[in-house]
Amino acid sequence: PYYSLASDFSALYQLYFDPDMEKKNIAQKWLTQAQASAQAWHFCWCLLSPEKIPEVQFFGASTLHTKISRHWSDLPTDHHENLRMQLLTQVLRFSCGPKIVLTRLCVALASMALNLIPQAWSHPVADMVRAFQPNVEDDSTAVKESQGPPQAHCLALLELLTVLPEELQSSRLTRAHRGQLRGVLASEWTVVCPLLRQLLQNQDSSNQVKEKVMHCLSSWVGLDVPLEESQELVQDCFGTLSDPELFDTAVETIVNVLSQPDCQRYVGALVSLVPLVLGFREQLDAAAQNGNMETSHGLCRIAIAMGETHSRLLLENSGHWQEFLALVNMILFCTGIPGHYPVTETSSSLTLTFWYTLQDDILSFDEEKQAVYLQIYRPVYFQLVDVLLHKSQYPSQEEYESWSSDDKEQFRMYRIDISDTLMYVYEMLGSELLSNLYDKLGMQLMDPQYPVVWQDTEALLFGFQSIAETIDVNYSDVIPGLIGLIPRINISNVMLADTVMYTIGSLAEWLADHPVMLGSILPMVLQGLGKAELSVSSVSTLKRICRECRHDLGPFAQDILSVSQEVLVKEIHKSSQCIWLMQAMGFLLSALPVEEILGRLHILIGPHIQQLDTPNPSNKQTIVYVLGLLASLFTSLDINKQAEKQTVQIKSCFYMWIGNVQVVVMLQQVFPLIESILTKWLHDSEVVEAVCGVFDKSVRTLLHDFGPVVAQLSEMLGRIYTTFPQASALDLTSQMIHIFSADDQHTSNIRVLTEVLTASTLSMFQQGPRDHPDIAESFLHLHAQILKRKPDLYLSDQLDVKALFYCGIISVKFPETPTVKAASLFFVSEFFFKHTHRKIESLEVSHLTDLSHFDSQIGGASPRSLTDHFSEVLLSLNRHYPVLLTQWLTETLQTPGFPSAHVSTEQKHTFTQQLLREQTNKRRVKEIVKEFSLLCRGLQGWGYSDY
């Protein structure tokens, strides 16, 4: 269509000023099409007329950039010089603004330069600088026609020089082409750098110009320009830090320069900058003491950028080790900067990565060098631990309660980062670190002269917990003393009590090896269990103790069960914590003598079972909650673990069988209640999912001992699914097949259940499965499990293999990635082809059009991340049915424009031939499919295939 200027204006006014969003969207679509048209090369200049409003001018500039960056090949070569002249003229004309138009024009000129260098425009930067010089005798640049003061021209030139490297980084280029252009531009730094330095040193330059100079430097350092050529310019930037108006820009620029790894190639230049960083130590101290967060934050960033990026180089530079140690101490000050993060300081969190980096660098040297560095820096790391523990301390209760929820969450994440750092530092400091923490804690709790502040105690415990959480402390000689100290702690403060609980939990494995200490610790945990404010920490700690120490909890079982039952009945904790608590009870019961299990089990779950006995619409959430409790209990109620502790194998098997039989008996007793619930809630997916969850956890735990329930459960699942299909029923069936596939006793039940589920699902597919991607996914996973574990089920005439094949093909077209993956898994199964051979061969050629879904997905209908899955399906088809695959490709790919208008008939033929030649090489097939997919999407040659 022809796009007229009048239509452009109308659409632009509609886009910017019409309040109707639908009209805005229509205008946006029309304008996008207009930008892609051939006429856009002409009407864009009219839109840039001085009398037009800025919004129209901006669209004109954007259109120019679009045409140059995406449709450059449409412009004849003999038009290039004229376009360059016009663009330079427009940049000069808009040098006084509007800024958004000027920037867009600069981006367009930068894009043009990238298209022309190095062949057609060998020195674009030098030419641009010359074009903007005042009094230049060069009519081609049309400088004389431009309006505006020299400073405006200067700012326009700086804007142009700034966006040039940025446009290179954002443009769609192959890696090789981008590298070539980067080299050409970097070679022009010798023109840019003196200009920038001259402007920055010039006393007549405004702060606006100086800011733009530093922005330009930041942009160019991304091209890895040599630091030795920029050293003096960077030093000039340090000089601007004293100007409050330029401080933020100077910080950003210096950080960008120092953060470039390429700087390490210029050791002398880099080392010369260290004294400049150290020179701001007094200013940093003063800013921190005065609460000047902006200044202290900026100076911290500079110190961290120098230390973090170049720690290894500075370590190796032995001639300047004292300067680097001073830099490390400066960063240590930044870590411990006064104030509470994130309310009164925001800098300390930035330093944590530096300590990881420095430690890694020190430990990477050979033993001789490492010993030297450790002698110097181990004391620094001990200081770091003290600083981190101090920074992790909570403020006073009153102050903490005044914080916003966002501040509290940031502080929580900050403490996690500190915890990770402490754990990592332990690798360098070893057991001496734990001894150090233990001595300080002992002094706090045992020395009557020591003023006890709960934050100090909490911080030391936090340090212990951070290390014990991931480091094996079983051989530490301070843990017994720590366990002895913990009962002396007053846990009246909630935050301190929380950390006490977590610390005990982190020592659960140690307690399993030293059960004699359980008696002194468990009362504190059970005390915390009764407090709602300690819900998460106390429940998780009890769960860890019950899991790790279950075989030694016999003497305490009654107390644990009583307190747990009490808090469950009183509903002290939220449902998620109750789930954890029930898991803890499962671990505990698993280790009790088998003759006690059933009785204690009835006592524990009896009150909850009663809640299931009166199902009505008002207590649905109660039913789901109770079913969740049962499922959680069966997750950990594993009699097999109890049998592992028996010394005689026969006795083990007997105890295991007796215990599991008791659990099965209890399940069978509960079964009528569950069936009663389902009669009223069969159409409620949440209830059905909860019911399936109970049996799923049971069968996973009991394994083959679950056998007596299989017949009942199979019948119930069939009834559930035929009435109201649910993915959870399919998943549970898949689990049963996994466990009982080799058990002939249950083959009949499983066969009937599979046929019922398959028939119902096929019926759903005939009606349209699009609204049930979860069911399609679970259904295909189920049949993949059948093909793997029980493929002889496919011998049944009740299973329509052709229909299953069709379901898989349909599911490939789903937009949900998990469903597509499940379909691919189903098709790549060796068993699928082996056990359905004759039935698949009987497919008529007309069915092959169904397989075109694979082509359409590869051609762009699905995300590119799925092409690997599709390639595996194609490889399986080619391996087992090359004739079938050949027919399919011939039938589907001969359609013009399918699967994409971007691929020609010749390219489709090449793809077919390449694919059919590969029957074993999975990697090669993936490459072929990926390349064809990129062609179909029009992305070949845009750099995507390089990654």
Secondary structure, 3 states (H helix, E strand, C coil): CCCCHHHHHHHHHHHHHCCCHHHHHHHHHHHHHHHHCCCHHHHHHHHCCCCCCHHHHHHHHHHHHHHHHHCHHHCCHHHHHHHHHHHHHHHHHCCCCCHHHHHHHHHHHHHHHHHHCCCCCCCHHHHHHHHCCCCCCCHHHCHHHCCCCHHHHHHHHHHHHHHHHHHHHHCCCCHHHHHHHHHHHHHCHHHHHHHHHHHHHCCCCCHHHHHHHHHHHHHHHCCCCCHHHHHHHHHHHHHHHHCCCCHHHHHHHHHHHHCCHHHHHCHHHHHHHHHHHHCCHHHHHHHHHCCCHHHHHHHHHHHHHHHHHHHHHHHHCHHHHHHHHHHHHHHHHHHCCCCCCCCCCCCHHHHHHHHHHHHHHHHCCCHHHHHHHHHHHHHHHHHHHHHHHHHCCCCCHHHHHHCCHHHHHHHHHHHHHHHHHHHHHHHHHCHHHHHHHHHHHHHHHHCCCCCCCHHHHHHHHHHHHHHHCCCCCCCCCCHHHHHHHHHHCCCCCHHHHHHHHHHHHHCHHHHHHCHHHHHHHHHHHHHHHCCHHHHHHHHHHHHHHHHHCHHHCHHHHHHHHHHHHHHHHCCCCCHHHHHHHHHHHHHHHHCCCHHHHHHHHHHHHHHHHHHHCCCCHHHHHHHHHHHHHHHHHHHHCCHHHHHHCCCCHHHHHHHHHHHHHHHHHHHHHHHHHHHHHHHHHCCCHHHHHHHHHHHHHHHHHHHHHHHHHHHHHHHHHHHHHHHCCCHHHHHHHHHHHHHHCCCHHHHHHHHHHHHHHHHHHHHHHHHCCCCCHHHHHHHHHHHHHHHHHCHHHHHCCCCCHHHHHHHHHHHHCCCCHHHHHHHHHHHCCHHHHHHCHHHHHCCCHHHHHHHHHHHHHHHHHCCHHHHHHHHHHHHHHHHHCHHHHHHHHHHHHCCCCCCCCCCCHHHHHHHHHHHHHCCCCHHHHHHHHHHHHHHHHCCCCCCHHHC
